């Protein structure tokens, strides 16, 4: 499938009278990683939830979301073709590693042998060739993180959202896993939004940075809150 850009046009989020995300317009090109930064509670994760269709109904949100030529903001989550990776790996404890990965496969991949072959190939590529029949509880933190990434990629997303997926990993593992995730995103030409508190993540991403910083006293009735734009700061590309 042809790579597509992820475009946000006037996307906003509020909780009651409090504006979390003022109208935001940006385009994430295929293979580009755009970083979203800001203090806790400013709405970063809520923005990702809105994009993938899982925003809690307690929030009010609007604006247009497009993936290539298709407007996806009104589609159910399973039809948006947006993958998301969280800080927690969220592997199902009652399934084997292979069954967890198979859960991510599109419904169009039919037949047990075909599905298992896809899973086994993905595990081998990630250095987990002998782990398919393992209980997820027996995996190390790094192995669980890789399995969660594989499950997301096996769903064949057209865009990728990263909600602080490196935050709980130790420093050595974080660098390796971060490189693997970003390399996969670029290699598959996925437009990617990365939410993080870590400037090191933004530097590794190498793309634009959207800084969300909204004072606590801004409300829906404040003209400043409803017209302000997050600051976009381009970082130098890595050589």
C-alpha positions as CSV (number, residue, x, y, z in Angstrom):
1,X,0.0,0.0,0.0
2,X,1.2,3.5,-0.9
3,X,2.6,5.4,2.1
4,X,0.4,8.3,3.2
5,X,0.8,11.4,5.3
6,X,-1.1,11.9,8.6
7,X,-2.8,15.3,8.6
8,X,-4.4,17.2,11.5
9,X,-6.6,20.2,10.7
10,X,-7.8,22.3,13.6
11,X,-7.8,19.4,16.0
12,X,-8.7,20.5,19.6
13,X,-9.5,18.7,22.9
14,X,-11.1,20.1,26.0
15,X,-12.2,18.7,29.3
16,X,-15.3,20.6,30.5
17,X,-14.3,24.3,30.4
18,X,-10.6,23.6,30.3
19,X,-8.8,23.6,26.9
20,X,-6.2,20.9,26.7
21,X,-5.2,21.1,23.1
22,X,-5.9,24.4,21.3
23,X,-6.6,24.1,17.5
24,X,-3.7,22.2,16.0
25,X,-2.9,21.9,12.4
26,X,0.1,19.9,11.2
27,X,1.1,17.2,8.7
28,X,3.4,14.2,9.5
29,X,5.0,13.0,6.3
30,X,5.5,9.3,5.5
31,X,8.6,8.1,7.5
32,X,8.7,11.3,9.5
33,X,8.6,11.2,13.4
34,X,7.0,14.3,15.0
35,X,7.4,14.6,18.7
36,X,4.8,16.0,21.1
37,X,6.1,17.3,24.4
38,X,4.6,19.1,27.4
39,X,3.9,18.8,31.1
40,X,1.8,15.9,32.6
41,X,-1.9,16.6,32.2
42,X,-1.6,18.9,29.2
43,X,-3.4,16.5,26.9
44,X,-0.6,14.7,25.0
45,X,-2.0,11.2,25.5
46,X,-5.6,12.4,24.9
47,X,-4.5,13.7,21.5
48,X,-3.2,10.2,20.6
49,X,-6.4,8.6,21.9
50,X,-8.5,11.0,19.7
51,X,-6.5,10.1,16.6
52,X,-6.9,6.4,17.1
53,X,-10.6,6.6,18.0
54,X,-10.4,5.7,21.7
55,X,-10.8,9.1,23.5
56,X,-12.9,8.9,26.6
57,X,-16.4,10.5,26.0
58,X,-15.8,12.7,29.0
59,X,-13.6,14.8,26.7
60,X,-14.9,17.1,23.9
61,X,-12.8,17.0,20.7
62,X,-13.0,18.1,17.1
63,X,-11.2,18.9,13.9
64,X,-10.3,16.8,10.8
65,X,-7.9,13.9,10.7
66,X,-6.8,12.6,7.4
67,X,-4.6,9.7,6.4
68,X,-3.5,10.3,2.8
69,X,-6.7,11.2,0.9
70,X,-9.1,9.6,3.4
71,X,-10.8,11.4,6.2
72,X,-10.7,8.9,9.2
73,X,-12.0,11.0,12.1
74,X,-15.5,9.5,11.9
75,X,-14.3,5.9,11.4
76,X,-14.3,3.3,14.2
77,X,-10.9,2.5,15.6
78,X,-10.5,-0.8,13.8
79,X,-10.9,0.9,10.4
80,X,-8.5,3.7,10.9
81,X,-5.3,1.6,10.3
82,X,-3.5,3.5,13.1
83,X,-1.1,1.5,15.3
84,X,-0.3,2.6,18.9
85,X,2.4,1.5,21.2
86,X,2.1,2.3,24.9
87,X,4.5,2.6,27.9
88,X,3.0,-0.7,29.2
89,X,3.3,-3.6,26.7
90,X,-0.3,-4.8,27.3
91,X,0.4,-8.4,26.3
92,X,-2.5,-10.7,27.1
93,X,-1.5,-13.0,30.0
94,X,-3.8,-15.9,28.9
95,X,-2.1,-16.1,25.5
96,X,1.3,-17.3,24.3
97,X,3.7,-14.9,22.7
98,X,2.7,-16.2,19.3
99,X,-1.0,-15.9,20.1
100,X,-0.5,-12.3,21.2
101,X,1.2,-11.5,17.9
102,X,-1.5,-13.3,15.9
103,X,-4.1,-11.2,17.6
104,X,-2.7,-8.2,15.7
105,X,-2.9,-9.7,12.3
106,X,-5.5,-8.3,9.9
107,X,-8.6,-10.4,9.5
108,X,-7.8,-10.8,5.8
109,X,-4.8,-13.1,6.7
110,X,-6.7,-16.3,6.7
111,X,-5.7,-19.8,7.7
112,X,-3.8,-21.0,10.8
113,X,-0.7,-22.0,8.9
114,X,-0.5,-18.7,7.1
115,X,-1.1,-16.7,10.2
116,X,1.5,-18.7,12.2
117,X,4.0,-18.3,9.4
118,X,3.6,-14.5,9.5
119,X,4.1,-14.6,13.3
120,X,7.1,-16.9,13.1
121,X,8.8,-14.7,10.5
122,X,8.3,-11.6,12.6
123,X,9.7,-13.3,15.7
124,X,12.7,-14.5,13.8
125,X,13.4,-11.0,12.5
126,X,13.3,-9.6,16.0
127,X,15.6,-12.2,17.4
128,X,12.8,-14.1,19.2
129,X,12.6,-17.1,17.0
130,X,12.2,-19.6,19.8
131,X,9.8,-17.6,21.9
132,X,6.4,-18.2,20.2
133,X,5.1,-20.8,22.6
134,X,6.4,-19.0,25.7
135,X,4.2,-17.4,28.4
136,X,4.6,-13.6,28.2
137,X,5.3,-13.6,32.0
138,X,8.5,-15.5,31.3
139,X,9.9,-12.7,29.1
140,X,12.3,-10.0,30.1
141,X,11.3,-6.4,29.9
142,X,13.1,-5.9,26.6
143,X,11.6,-9.1,25.1
144,X,8.1,-8.0,26.1
145,X,8.7,-4.6,24.5
146,X,9.8,-6.2,21.3
147,X,6.8,-8.5,21.3
148,X,4.4,-5.5,21.8
149,X,6.1,-3.7,18.9
150,X,5.8,-6.8,16.6
151,X,2.1,-7.1,17.4
152,X,1.5,-3.5,16.5
153,X,3.5,-3.8,13.2
154,X,1.7,-7.0,12.3
155,X,-1.6,-5.2,12.2
156,X,-0.1,-3.4,9.1
157,X,-0.8,0.2,10.3
158,X,-0.6,3.1,7.9
159,X,0.4,5.5,10.8
160,X,2.1,4.9,14.2
161,X,1.4,6.6,17.5
162,X,4.0,6.2,20.3
163,X,2.7,7.0,23.8
164,X,5.9,7.2,25.9
165,X,6.8,3.5,25.0
166,X,10.5,3.9,26.2
167,X,9.8,5.5,29.6
168,X,10.0,2.3,31.8
169,X,13.0,0.7,30.2
170,X,16.5,1.0,31.7
171,X,18.9,3.4,29.9
172,X,20.8,0.8,27.9
173,X,17.7,-1.0,26.8
174,X,15.8,2.2,26.1
175,X,18.4,3.4,23.5
176,X,18.3,0.0,21.7
177,X,14.6,-0.3,21.7
178,X,14.0,3.3,20.7
179,X,16.4,2.9,17.7
180,X,14.5,-0.3,16.7
181,X,11.1,1.4,16.8
182,X,12.2,4.5,15.0
183,X,14.0,2.5,12.4
184,X,10.9,0.3,11.8
185,X,8.8,3.4,11.4
186,X,11.1,5.1,9.0
187,X,11.8,1.9,7.0
188,X,8.0,1.3,6.6
189,X,7.4,5.0,5.8
190,X,4.9,5.3,8.6
191,X,4.0,8.9,9.7
192,X,4.7,8.7,13.4
193,X,3.7,10.8,16.4
194,X,5.8,10.3,19.5
195,X,4.6,11.6,22.9
196,X,7.4,11.9,25.4
197,X,8.8,13.9,28.4
198,X,12.4,13.0,27.3
199,X,14.4,15.4,25.2
200,X,16.6,12.5,24.2
201,X,13.6,10.9,22.5
202,X,12.9,14.0,20.5
203,X,16.6,14.3,19.5
204,X,16.6,10.6,18.4
205,X,13.3,11.2,16.4
206,X,15.0,14.0,14.5
207,X,11.8,15.6,13.3
208,X,9.6,18.6,14.3
209,X,8.6,19.1,17.9
210,X,5.2,20.2,19.0
211,X,5.4,21.8,22.4
212,X,2.1,21.9,24.3
213,X,2.1,24.2,27.3
214,X,-1.3,25.6,28.4
215,X,-1.7,27.6,31.6
216,X,-4.0,26.1,34.2
217,X,-6.3,29.1,34.1
218,X,-7.1,29.0,30.4
219,X,-10.8,28.0,29.8
220,X,-13.1,27.5,26.9
221,X,-14.3,31.1,27.1
222,X,-10.8,32.5,26.9
223,X,-10.0,33.8,23.4
224,X,-6.3,33.1,24.0
225,X,-7.0,29.5,24.7
226,X,-9.1,28.8,21.7
227,X,-6.9,30.6,19.2
228,X,-3.4,29.8,20.5
229,X,-1.3,27.4,18.5
230,X,1.3,24.9,19.9
231,X,4.8,25.9,19.1
232,X,6.5,23.8,16.4
233,X,10.3,23.7,16.7
234,X,12.1,21.8,14.0
235,X,15.1,19.9,15.3
236,X,18.2,19.3,13.1
237,X,18.1,16.1,11.2
238,X,20.6,13.4,12.3
239,X,23.5,13.0,9.8
